[in-house]
């Protein structure tokens, strides 16, 4: 059994012989109905009008403590990467599509934020930003065929490999000291995208990551950090972390692990009480939409229509969505989740 799991992980992360261009257009499910399409178009128009002349978007840059986000508005690495991803989800890439120019300018701004050591950071941003930016840049390798983009991804991955802590996870800073599933789920996502772009990821990094995610699994879903000997009295599971844990397992090439099915069932149960304004709503559904889409079948059928309609009701008259992190973050996340059935982003390509 262990040899089969290892083989699956190796196959999932060995460098591809040639980077494949992610689909710029894909099948549009009937779930992505006219209301959703109109809402996304208004959201994208709002984002396009709010892009800074240098290609970035503003959002709050800081840190979260006990559910409160501290920081101030600044040119945002994660905000810019997510806005560009929202446009790509609608079929826009540099040089192509109505918003291709916005994606091209955002890409250039992000490339300029890649330090010599590979860290993608600006205005004190942390590893959340780095992971999301690495994911977007990795997708751009296939869409642009630009060697400077691929070099940037290689440097970003090098930093991630060296920032993995002994437990196998990642934390808020690029140093291998502590770890949590929230950051680690984004990093694992970025590493998979980098592999798809033809960038090598060490097998040891992948195996250690899988061990860490597995240690975050409980009978009720996934937790923010491993119990560390607390057993059943350890930290509580959350909707966001359960979704992030499921997606991490899928991204690691493990779809039939014993931790996945109970977590999917827990995700469906928690959907009843997870509502806007609670539990990092957009961040949670960023992962939940991927988990439900990958699971397919009844999981997707019970998840997407409900969340789609809920998000549509939250849109403001000018096309934005709102969240304490920032309006550009919220609008980008809403557009990404709504466009999950379109399958243009690598996040939703099986």
DOSE-960089 format. One record per atom (N, C-alpha, C, CB): x, y, z negated. Coordinates in pm, whole numbers, plus 32768, in hexadecimal, padded with zeros to 4 digits. Glycine has a CB too. Example, Ala and Ser with C-alpha at 12.3 -4.5 7.8 and 13.67 -1.06 7.14 Angstrom:
<recs>
85277DC77CF4
84CE7E3E7CF4
85287EB67CF4
846B7E417C77
85057F1F7D3C
85577F967D36
850A80037CED
85807FC47DC4
</recs>
This chain:
<recs>
80537F888000
800080008000
8057807D8000
7FA280017F86
80BF807D7FA6
811680F17F9E
815D81098022
817C80DF7F2D
818B809C8064
81D180AD80E4
817580E8814C
820780278115
80F380C58148
809480FD81A9
808181928193
800D80B481A1
807A81B98111
806B824880F2
80E48295811F
8054825D805C
815C82608101
81D782A4812A
81DC82B281C2
8252825880F8
81B782488209
81B7824E829B
815982BB82CD
818F81C782D6
80E382C4828F
8083832C82B9
80BB83B782A2
7FFF831C826D
80FF83C98230
8138844C8214
81A7846F8274
816C84528186
81FB840E8293
8269842882F0
8233844B8379
82C683AD82F9
81D183FF83A9
8197841D842B
815684A5842D
813083B28451
811B84CE83BD
80D6854E83B8
813685C383BD
80828557833D
81B585AF838E
820C86218381
828E861C83D1
822D863282F4
82AC85AD8414
832285AD8468
8313861584D6
833B852284A4
8380865A84FE
837386C28563
8340868A85E7
83F987068579
82E286CF8622
82AD86A586A3
831686BB870E
822C86F286C6
831C86668775
8380867787DE
837286FB8827
837686068841
82F9872F882E
82E487B0886E
826987F18832
82D587A08908
8277886F880B
820688B387CC
819388BF882E
822F893D879A
811D889E87FF
80A788A48853
805B89258837
804D882B883B
80278963889D
7FDD89DF888C
7F5689C2884E
7FCD8A288911
7F3A89FF87DB
7EB589EC87A0
7E498A1E87FE
7EAA8A348718
7DD689DC87FA
7D6A8A028855
7D3D8A91883D
7CF389A28846
7D388AE188A9
7D068B69889E
7C6E8B6B88A8
7D438BC1890B
7C368B0088DD
7BA58AF288E4
7B828A6288C2
7B6F8B1A8971
7B128A518886
7AEA89CA885F
7A5489BB885F
7B2189A987D7
7A2389458841
7993892F8840
794F897F87D2
7974889B882E
78E089BA87F2
78958A098790
781B89BA8765
786C8A9387CA
7816899486E7
77A7894686B4
7729899A86AE
77C8890E862A
76B7895886B3
7637899D86A4
762A89DD861B
75C4893C86BC
767C89AE85BA
767A89EB8536
76A48A7E853A
76D3899E84D6
76FB8A9F859B
77278B2A85AA
76BE8B708600
77B88B3485EB
76518B9985BF
75DD8BCA8608
75EA8C5E862E
75608BB585B5
75828C93866A
75868D1D8698
759D8D818629
75078D3E86DE
755E8D6D85B7
75728DC88546
76038DC8851A
75188DA184D1
763D8D518511
76C88D4884E7
77248D89854E
76F08CB584D1
77078D7285CC
77598DAD8637
77538E458633
772C8D7A86C2
76DD8E7C8621
76CE8F0D861A
77148F46859F
76398F348617
770B8F00852F
774B8F2E84B4
77E38F3084C3
77238ED5843F
78198EC88500
78A98EC38516
78D58F348572
78D38E3B8550
788A8F4E85DB
78AF8FB98636
78B1904085EE
784E8FBD86AD
785090588598
784F90D5854C
78C390D984E8
77C990E68501
78E3906684AF
795490608453
79D8907A8499
79598FDA840E
79EA9040850E
7A6690558559
7A7290E68588
7A6B8FF785D2
7A02912185B1
7A0591AE85D9
7A2D92068564
797B91DA8611
79FC91E584EC
7A2292308474
7AB89224845B
79D391FE83F9
7AED91AA8464
7B7C9195844E
7BD091DF84B6
7B9D91008450
7BA691D88533
7BF29219859E
7BFC92AF8587
7BB291FD8627
7B8F92EB855B
7B8D937B8545
7BE093A384CC
7AFE93AC8534
7BFD93458472
7C43936583F5
7CD7933F83F8
7C0093208380
7D07930B8466
7D9592E7846E
7DEC9364846B
7DB1929584F0
7E57935E841F
7EB493CF841A
7F0193DB849E
7F1693BF83A3
7F31945284C0
7F7C9464853D
7FF594088549
7FA994F48549
803193E184D8
80A7938984DE
808392F684E9
80FC939E8464
800092D584ED
7FD5924B8500
7FA692058483
804291FD853A
7FB59242840E
7F8F92028390
7F0192268367
7FF092298322
7ED291E482FD
7E55920782BA
7E72921A8226
7DE8919A82D2
7E27927481E8
7E32928A8158
7DDA9227810D
7E0B931A8133
7E0A91FB8098
7DBB91B68034
7E0591C37FB0
7DA4911F805A
7DC791947F46
7E0791A17EC3
7E7B913E7EB7
7DA1918B7E52
7EEF91707E95
7F66911D7E82
7F8991217DEE
7FDE914F7EDB
7F8E90AD7DAF
7FAC90A97D21
7FA8901B7CED
7F4B90FE7CD4
7F6D90087C7A
7F678F837C3E
7EE68F757BEF
7FE28F6A7BE2
7EBD8EF87BDB
7E428EDB7B92
7E658EA67B08
7DEB8E767BE0
7E1C8ED77AA2
7E318EA77A1A
7DA98E9979D7
7E8D8F0879C9
7D898E1E79AE
7D0A8DFF796C
7C928E3179BE
7D078E3D78E1
7C9B8E197A41
7C2C8E3A7A99
7C258ECA7AC6
7BB08E177A57
7C848F1E7A9A
7C848FAA7AC1
7CFB8FC57B1D
7C8990077A44
7CE390087B8D
7D4D90267BEC
7D8890AF7BCF
7D19901F7C7D
7E0990B27BB4
7E4F912E7B9A
7EA891507C11
7EA491247B18
7EA891CD7C37
7EFB91F77CA7
7EC292747CE6
7F0791877D10
7EF492957D5C
7EC3930B7DA2
7EC492F07E38
7F1893877D80
7E77933F7E82
7E6E932B7F12
7EF593497F54
7E0093847F4E
7F1B92F37FAF
7F9893037FF8
7F8F92B6807B
801392D37FA4
7FEB92CE80D5
7FF2927D814E
800991EC8123
806492AE81AF
7FB09195814C
7FA991108112
7FD590A38172
7F1C90F480E4
8031904E8144
805E8FDB8194
7FEB8F7A81A7
80D68F948151
7FAA8F518139
7F3D8EF08147
7EC68F2D8190
7F118EBD80BD
7EA98FAF8176
7E398FF081B9
7E4D8FF7824F
7E24907A8182
7EC890148278
7EE6901C8307
7EE08F938349
7F70905B831D
7F198F2E8308
7F178EA78341
7E888E73834D
7F6B8E4782EB
7E368E8882E6
7DAC8E5682E9
7D598EA08351
7D6C8E64825F
7D6B8F23835F
7D228F6E83C5
7D448F398450
7D42900583BC
7DC68F218468
7DEE8EEA84E9
7DB18E5F84FF
7E868EE284F3
7DAB8E0E8497
7D6F8D8984A3
7CDC8D9284C4
7D838D3B8423
7C988DF5848C
7C098E0784AB
7BF68E25853E
7BCD8E788456
7C4F8E778577
7C478E958607
7C698E1A865B
7CA58F09862A
7CCE8DCF8632
7CF48D56867C
7C828CF1867B
7D748D17863F
7C3A8CE8860C
7BC98C8C8603
7B5E8CAC8669
7B8D8C908577
7B5B8D298698
7AF98D5286FE
7B338D4A878B
7AC98DE086E2
7BAA8D118799
7BE58CFE881E
7C438D6B884A
7B7A8CF28881
7C6E8DC287EF
7CCB8E2E8811
7D598E0887EC
7CA28EB187CA
7DB58E158848
7E438DFE8830
7E908E70886F
7E718D738869
7F0E8E85884A
7F5A8EF38886
7F558EEF891F
7FEA8EEE8857
7F278F5D8959
7F208F6689EA
7EA28F2C8A27
7F958F228A25
7E468EFC89D5
7DCD8EBF8A0B
7D598ED389AB
7DE28E2A8A27
7CE68EFB89DE
7C6F8F0E898D
7C588F9F896A
7C788EBC8910
7BDE8FBD8945
7BB890468924
7C0F908188B5
7B27904B88FB
7C36902E8854
7C85905D87E4
7D14902887E8
7C4390368762
7D429003885D
7DCB8FD3886A
7E329039883F
7DE58FA988F8
7E1590B88857
7E719122882E
7E7F912B8798
7E4391A78864
7E1191198750
7E17911C86BE
7E6C90A98688
7D8991158683
7E5D903386C4
7EAC8FC08698
7F408FD886B5
7E7B8F3F86DC
7F5E900E872A
7FEA90288750
802C908A86F0
7FF2905E87E0
7FE490F486CC
801E91588671
802D911F85E4
7FC791D6866E
7FCB90D085B9
7FD790908536
804D902F8532
7F5790478513
80608FE5859C
80D08F8785A5
81558FD08598
80CA8F398629
8164903E85E0
81E1908985DA
81FB90C0854E
81DF90FA863E
819390EF850D
81A591248485
81D390B58427
812391638452
819790408432
81BD8FD083DB
824B8FA183F7
815C8F5D83ED
82738F9B8475
82FB8F718496
83628FCE8455
830F8F6E852F
8340904D844E
839B90AF8412
83A290A0837A
8370913C8435
83479054833E
8347903E82AD
83928FBF8286
82B79037827A
83C78F7582E6
84118EF982C9
84A18F1E82A5
840D8E968344
84C78F088227
854D8F2A81FB
85B28EC4822F
85538F318163
86328EE3821E
869B8E8A824C
86938E01820A
87238EC88231
86678DFE818C
865C8D7E8147
85DC8D338168
86648D9380B1
85888D6E81BF
850D8D2D81EB
84918D5881A2
851C8C9C81DC
849D8DA48137
84298DCE80E9
83DA8E388135
84558E048060
83598E1D814A
83008E7E818C
82BC8ECD811D
82968E3681EB
82E78F478108
82B58F948096
82B7902880B3
83088F77801A
82609071806D
82599102807B
820F913A8003
8214912C8100
823F91AA7FCE
81FE91F07F5E
81EC91967EE4
817692267F8A
824D913E7ECD
824790E87E58
81ED906F7E66
821C91367DE5
81C7904C7EE0
81708FD77EF3
81B98F577ECD
813F8FCF7F85
816A8EED7EB8
81A38E727E82
818B8DFB7EDF
81698E577DFA
81938D837EA6
81948D0A7EF8
810E8CED7F3C
81BB8C957EA4
80A08D1D7F04
80218D107F4D
80308D4E7FD7
7FAD8D537EFE
80648DC87FDA
80758E118057
80D48DC780B5
80A88E9E803D
81438D99807C
81A78D5480CE
816B8CD98113
821F8D2B8078
811F8C8A80C7
80E68C0F80FF
80818C2D816D
80A38BBE8090
80298C8F8156
7FC48CB081BB
80068CEA8238
7F5D8D148183
806C8D3F8224
80B38D788297
80FC8D0B82E5
81178DE38268
813A8CAB829E
817F8C3D82E2
811E8BEA8334
81C78BE4827B
80A88BD182FE
80408B888349
801E8BD183CA
7FC28B7782F2
80038C5383C1
7FDF8C9E8439
80528CA2849C
7FB68D2D8413
80CC8CBB846E
813F8CC184C9
81558C3A850D
81BE8CEB847C
81418BCC84C2
81518B4884FE
80EC8B31856E
81428ADB8493
80708B5D855A
800D8B5185C5
80338BA4863E
7F838B7B8591
80758C158625
809C8C6E8693
810D8C3486E8
80C68CF3865C
81588BD486B1
81C48B978700
818C8B59877F
820F8B2D86AD
81228B098770
80E88AC887E5
809C8B28883D
808D8A5B87BA
80628B908805
800F8BEC8853
80618C5288A1
7FB08C3487F9
80DA8C718870
812C8CD788B3
81A78C9F88F8
81578D3D8850
81D58C2888CD
82518BEB8900
82C88C4988EC
82428BC88995
82C58C978881
83318CF58866
83978CB88807
82FA8D78882C
84178CBD882F
847F8C8387DD
84968CD2875D
85008C7B882C
847E8D578760
84918DA586E6
842A8D7F867C
848A8E3B8703
83B28D5A86A8
834C8D2D864B
83738CA7860E
82C38D238690
83A58C4D8661
83CD8BC9862E
84438BD585CD
83F38B6C86A3
84A28C2F85EB
85128C43858F
84E18C768508
85788CA585CB
847F8CD0850C
84478D048490
84058C95843F
83E18D7484AD
83BE8C3B8482
837D8BCC843D
83E68B6F8400
83218B7E849E
84508B548446
84BA8AFF8410
84F38B398390
852A8AEB8478
850A8BBC838F
853D8BFD8317
84D78BF782A5
85638C8E8334
84588C0D82C7
83EF8C0A8262
83E38B7D8225
83698C36829E
83EE8B168277
83E68A8D8247
84608A6B81F2
83DB8A2B82BE
84D58A9A821A
854F8A8381CC
853C8AB7813E
85CA8AC7820E
85008B2D8131
84E88B6580AC
84868B0D805E
84B18BF580B7
841C8ADE80A0
83B98A8A805C
83F78A08802A
83458A6B80B9
844989CA807B
8488894C8054
84DE89607FD7
84DF891580C8
852589CF7FD2
857F89EA7F61
85378A227EE8
85EA8A487F8B
84BA8A4E7EF9
846D8A837E89
84178A197E46
84158AF47EB8
8415899E7E7B
83C589337E3F
8401890D7DB8
83BF88B67E9D
83AE89057D51
83E488E87CCC
83F088517CB8
838A89267C5F
843188227C4E
844787937C3B
83C8873F7C37
8492877C7BBD
8358877C7C10
82D987337C0F
82A2871E7C9D
8271877F7BBB
82D0876E7CFB
82A187607D85
824687CF7DB4
825B86E17D94
823188377D61
81D788A37D87
821C892A7D92
816888AD7D24
81CB89917DA1
81FE8A197DB1
81B08A777D56
81F38A467E45
81ED8AEC7D3A
81B08B4B7CDE
81B08BD67D1D
81FB8B4C7C56
819E8C3D7CCE
818B8CC57D02
82098D047D3C
81578D1C7C97
827D8CD87D0F
82FB8D0D7D3E
834B8CA17D86
834D8D487CCA
83A38CC67DE4
83EE8C627E31
84648C277DE5
84208C9E7EB1
84488BF77D6D
84AF8BB77D1C
84758B357CE5
84E08C157CA8
84C58AC97CE1
84908A447CBD
84878A2E7C27
84E789D97CF8
84318A7B7BE4
84248A707B53
839F8A307B2D
84318AF97B12
83308A707B50
82AC8A3F7B2A
825D8A227BAA
82608AA87AD1
81E089F67B9A
818D89D67C0F
80FA89DA7BE9
81B1894C7C49
80A489F27C4B
801389E57C39
7FD689BC7CBE
7FD48A6A7C05
7F6189817CB9
7F21894E7D31
7EF189BD7D8D
7EAD88F47D0D
7ECD8A317D54
7E9B8AA07DA5
7F018ACC7E0C
7E748B157D4B
7F7C8AE47DE0
7FE78B0A7E3D
80108A927E91
80618B437DF1
801C8A1E7E52
804E89A77E98
7FF489807F0D
805A89327E38
7F71898E7EFD
7F16896A7F6A
7F2F89C07FE5
7E84897A7F3D
7F4A8A407FD1
7F688A998042
7FEE8A768080
7F688B2C8015
80508A54802D
80D58A308061
80CD89B180B5
81398A1D7FED
8087894D8082
807A88CF80CB
803888E68152
80298868807A
7FD5893E8153
7F92896381D0
7FF589A28232
7F1E89C581B4
804A89FB81FF
80AE8A3D8253
811489DA8288
80F48AAB8205
813D897A8235
819F89178260
816788BE82CE
81CD88C181EA
80E8889B82C4
80AB884A832E
80A7889883B1
801D881D8306
8081891883AA
807C896B8423
8107897A845F
804189F58403
816D89868409
81F68992843A
822089138482
825789B183C7
81FE88A08449
821D8821848B
81DB881B8514
81EF87AB8435
815C8846851C
81168846859D
815888A38601
8085886F8589
81A1890785CF
81E889658627
82728931864D
81F489ED85E3
829888BA861D
831888818640
838788A085DE
834088B086C5
836488D08568
83C788EF8501
83CE887B849E
83A5897584B7
844788488487
845787D28431
843D87F4839F
84E387998440
83FC8798835A
83E587A182CA
841A8720828C
834B87B782A8
847587298228
84B186B081EE
8449865081B6
851386D68181
846085D181CA
8405856B8194
83FD857380FC
843384DF81BE
846C859280BB
846D859B802A
8411860B7FF8
84FA85B37FF7
840986798042
83B086E7801D
831F86BA8021
83C68760807A
82FD866F8088
82758640809B
824E85DB802D
826585FF8125
82A6857C8011
828885177FAC
827985547F22
82F684AC7FAA
82D085B57F03
82C585F87E82
824486497E78
833E86537E6C
821D86897EE4
81A186D77EE5
8129867C7ECD
819187227F6B
812B86077F0B
80BB85AB7EF9
80B2857B7E68
80CA85337F56
812585637E29
8124853A7D9D
80E985A97D46
81B385187D6D
810C86267D64
80D986947D13
804286A17D21
811E87177D3B
8010869F7D9D
7F8086AD7DB2
7F3586397D6F
7F5F86B17E49
7F6A85C27D77
7F2A854E7D38
7F2285607CA1
7F7784CD7D5A
7F88859C7C66
7F8885B27BD5
7F20861A7BAC
801385DE7BA6
7EF4866C7C0A
7E8C86CF7BEC
7E0086967BF9
7E9B87477C48
7DF686187C23
7D7285DA7C37
7D3C85A27BB4
7D7B856A7CA0
7CB985B47B9F
7C7385787B2E
7BF585347B63
7C4F85E47AC1
7BAB84F67B0B
7B3084B37B34
7AC685177B61
7AF9845D7AC2
7AD685957B3D
7A7385FD7B5E
7AA2865C7BCB
7A50864C7AE3
7B14863F7C09
7B4886977C71
7BDA86B67C59
7AF887187C77
7C06872F7C81
7C9187567C71
7C9C87CE7C13
7CD087787CFA
7D0D87D47BCC
7D24883F7B6B
7D9788997B9B
7D4488047AE0
7D9F890D7B5E
7E0389737B83
7E9189427B6F
7DED89F17B32
7EAA88FB7B02
7F2C88C27AE4
7F1988387AA6
7F7E891D7A84
7F7A87DD7AB2
7F6C87577A79
7F51875D79E3
7FE887047A94
7F0A86FA79AD
7EE986FA791E
7F6186FC78C1
7E9786827900
7FD686CF78EE
805086D1789C
803E86897816
807C87617883
80048612781F
7FF785C177A6
7F7985D87756
806A85D97751
7F2186347784
7EA786507738
7E3985E87752
7E7486DB7759
7E4D859577B8
7DEA853077D8
7D64856C77FF
7DD784D37763
7CF8853277CC
7C72856077F1
7C5085EB77B8
7C0A84FC77C1
7CA0861B775D
7C85869E7721
7CD9870B7764
7CA1869A7689
7D0986F077D8
7D5B87507822
7D0987C0785D
7DA5870A7890
7D45881278B5
7D00888678EF
7C88885A7942
7D6288D97945
7C2288B27948
7BA8888E798F
7BBA889A7A26
7B3488E87961
7B6B884C7A6C
7B6C88567AFD
7B1D88D27B27
7B3087D57B3F
7B3989057B9E
7AEE89757BD6
7ACA89557C66
7B4089F97BCD
7A68899D7C98
7A3E898B7D23
7AB289AA7D81
79C589E57D43
7AF78A1B7D68
7B648A457DC0
7BD589DE7DC2
7B9A8ACD7D94
7BFE89AE7D4C
7C6E89517D47
7C4888C67D7A
7CA289477CB9
7BCB889F7D66
7BA0881E7D9E
7BA588237E36
7B1187FB7D6E
7B7688927E6F
7B7E88A17F01
7C0E88A77F30
7B3389207F2D
7C6288F27EE8
7CEF88FC7F0C
7D3788777F02
7D3489617EB6
7D1588287E9E
7D5387A57E90
7D2D87477F00
7D2D87687E0C
7CAF87477F27
7C8286F27F96
7CCA87188017
7BE986FF7FAA
7CCE879A8034
7D1187C880AE
7DA687A480AB
7CFF886080BF
7DE387AE8036
7E71878B802A
7E8786F9804C
7EA487A97F9E
7E3286A18018
7E4086138037
7E3085F980CC
7DDA85C27FE9
7DCD863B8109
7DBA862B8198
7E34865D81E6
7D3C867581C5
7E6886D281BE
7EDC870A8203
7F5A86B781F2
7EF6879781D2
7F5D866A8186
7FCE8610816F
7FBD858B81B7
7FE085F780DB
7F51857F8204
7F3B85068253
7EFA84968207
7FBB84D6828A
7EC384B3818F
7E85844C813C
7DF084678134
7EC4844980AD
7DA18417817C
7D10842C8181
7CC283C7812F
7CE184278211
7D008357810D
7CB782EC80CA
7CEC82D1803D
7CBD826D811C
7D3283318004
7D6683207F7D
7CF183197F1A
7DC783937F58
7D0082D17EAA
7C9182C37E4A
7C6683487E0C
7CB982647DDB
7CBC83AF7E14
7C9884307DDC
7C3984817E34
7D1484807DC3
7C3084607EB6
7BE884B67F14
7B5184A87F09
7C1384977FA0
7B1C84307F0A
7A8B841D7F0B
7A4784587E8E
7A6A838A7F16
7A78843E7E16
7A39847D7DA0
7A4185167DA6
7A7C844B7D1F
7AAF854A7DDE
7ABC85DB7DE8
7A5786167E4A
7B4A86007E13
7A3F85D07EB8
79DA85FF7F18
794F85FF7ED8
79DA85A57F96
793285987E89
78B185937E45
78A686037DDE
789E850A7E00
7914861F7D98
7914868B7D36
790287127D7B
7996868B7CE4
793D871F7DF1
7930879C7E3C
789D87B57E60
798687977EBD
7858874D7E89
77CB875B7EAD
777787807E33
779786DA7EEC
779687457DC0
774A87657D46
776287F57D1C
777187067CD4
77DC88227D23
77FE88A97CF6
77C689147D51
789488B87CED
77A888F17DCC
777189547E29
76EF898E7DF5
775C89167EB3
76AB89467D9C
762A89767D68
763A89F27D11
75E689087D19
76AE89FD7CCD
76BB8A6E7C72
77258AD27C9B
76D88A3D7BE9
77738AB17D00
77DA8B0F7D2B
779A8B797D83
784C8AC67D76
77978BF37D54
77508C5F7D98
77AA8CD87DAB
76D38C857D4B
77848D357E03
77D48DAD7E1A
77F38DF67D97
778B8E0A7E7A
786F8E267D8F
78998E6D7D18
78D08E137CAB
78278EBA7CE3
78D38D8F7CC4
79068D317C60
79768CDD7C9B
78958CD67C2D
79D98CC07C45
7A3C8C5A7C66
7A858C727CEA
79FB8BD57C6A
7AAD8CEF7D03
7AF88D0E7D7D
7AAE8CDB7DF8
7B868CD17D77
7A398D0F7E0C
79DA8CDB7E6E
7A168CC47EF8
79668D397E79
7A518D2B7F35
7A838D1D7FBE
7AFB8CC07FC6
7AA68DA47FF8
7B538CC97F64
7BC68C6F7F60
7B978BDE7F55
7C248C937EEA
7B328BC67F02
7AFE8B3F7EF0
7AC28B0A7F72
7A968B3D7E81
7A748B5C7FB6
7A338B2B8030
7A918B2680A8
79BC8B828051
7AFE8B6E80A0
7B688B5D8104
7B958ACB8105
7BE18BBB80E6
7BAA8A92808F
7BD08A058085
7B5889A88094
7C1589EB7FFF
7AE889CB8058
7A748972805F
7A45895D80EE
7A0289AA800A
7A4A89C68140
7A2089B881CB
7A7B89568215
7A1F8A408211
7AFC895981F5
7B5988FB8234
7B41886D8204
7BEA89248218
7B2A885E8182
7B1287D9814B
7A93879C8186
7B0787DF80B3
7A2887EB818B
79A987B981C0
79B4879B8255
7939881F81A7
79FB87F0829E
7A0A87DB832E
7A59875C834A
7A5088538370
7AC5874582FD
7B1686CC8310
7AC9864F82EA
7B9686D582BF
7A7986598280
7A2A85E58255
79BB85C582B8
79EE85FD81CA
797E862F82F0
7915861D8354
789785DE831B
794885C983C5
784285AA8374
77CB8562834B
777085AE82ED
77F184E4830C
774085688288
76E185A38228
7721861281D5
76AA853781CC
77A4860581BD
77E8866D816F
77DF86F381B7
787B86468155
780086F28237
77F9876D8286
7768879C8297
783987578310
770E874082B1
7682876382C8
764287A5824D
763286E782EF
766B877C81D6
763287B7815D
767C88368134
7635875380EC
76F688468165
774888B9813B
773589338195
77DA8892813A
775189268216
7760899D8268
76E289F28276
778E897582F0
766D89B98299
75F88A1082AA
75D88A62822E
757E89BD82CF
75E88A2581BA
75CA8A6C813C
762B8ADF8125
75CF8A0A80C6
76AC8AC48134
77108B2B811C
770B8B958188
779C8AEE8115
76F38B6B8204
76E58BCB8272
767A8C328253
76C48B8282F7
76048C02822D
75958C5E8212
75B18CB68199
75148C1081FD
75F58C7E8136
76188CCA80BF
76788D3D80E2
76578C6E8056
76DD8D1F8133
773E8D85815C
76FC8DEF81B3
77B48D4581A6
76A18DC6820A
765C8E278260
760E8E8C820D
75FD8DDE82C0
75D38E5E81A0
75878EB9814A
75E08F1D8102
75368E6B80E5
76608F0180F7
76BC8F5780AE
76F88FC78105
772C8F048074
76E58FC08187
7723902381DF
76E490AD81CD
77188FF78272
7738911381CF
770B919D81C1
76E491D68249
777A91F38180
76969243824C
7666927B82CB
76D592A1832C
761392F382B0
774A92C882FA
77B792F18354
780A927C8385
78119355830F
77E492018361
782B918A8391
788A914C832E
787491AC840B
78A6918E82C1
7905915B825F
78C690F881FF
794191CD8211
791E90AE81BB
78FC90648141
7952909E80D2
79138FC98151
7929908B8056
796F90C97FE6
799D90607F81
791591307FA2
7A0D90807F40
7A4990297EDD
7AAD907F7E90
7A8F8FAB7F1F
7ACA905B7E14
7B2790AC7DC5
7BB490B07E01
7B2D90777D38
7BD7904B7E4F
7C5B904B7E8E
7C6490B77EF9
7C7A8FC07ECC
7BF590D17F3E
7BF591387FA5
7B9291188014
7C7F91487FDF
7B6491808058
7AFF916D80C0
7B399129813C
7AC291F280E6
7BB8913E8159
7BF290FD81D0
7C08906981B6
7C76914181F7
7C349049813D
7C418FBD8114
7BBA8F78811A
7C7C8FB38086
7B548FB380DD
7AD08F7580D8
7A958F658163
7A718FC88081
7AA48FCB81B7
7A6C8FC5823E
7AB38F5C8292
7A75904E8283
7B368F558285
7B828EF082D0
7B5C8E6382A3
7C198F0582BD
7B548E4E821F
7B318DCA81EC
7AA58DA18218
7B3B8DC98154
7A468DFE8211
79BE8DDF823B
79BB8DB682CE
79618E588224
7A038DFF8322
7A058DDF83B1
7A488D5883CC
7A4E8E4C8400
7AB08D388380
7AF48CB88391
7A988C45836B
7B748CB2833B
7A548C5082F9
79FA8BE582CD
79858BD6832E
79C58C00823F
79498C448357
78D78C3D83B3
78FD8BFC8437
789F8CC983CD
79798C118464
79A48BDC84E6
79E08B5084DE
7A088C398524
79D68B0F846C
7A0C8A87845E
79DC8A2984CC
79E68A4F83D7
795A8A2B84F4
792E89CE855D
797089E585E4
789A89D7856C
79AA8A5C85FA
79E78A7A867B
7A6A8A2F8690
79FF8B0F8687
7AAD8A078623
7B2389B38626
7B9889EE8674
7B00892E8660
7BA58A718674
7C158AAF86BB
7C928ABB8662
7BED8B3986EF
7C7E8ACD85E2
7CEF8AD48587
7D228A478568
7CC88B1D8505
7DA48A3B8552
7DDC89B78530
7DA0898184AF
7E7589BF8522
7D6E89D88459
7D2E89AE83DD
7CBC894D83F4
7CFB8A268391
7C78895D8465
7BFF890F8480
7C1088B084F7
7B8B896D849B
7C8D8894851A
7CA788348585
7CD287B18547
7D12886985E8
7C8887488560
7CA286C68521
7D13867E8569
7C23866E8522
</recs>
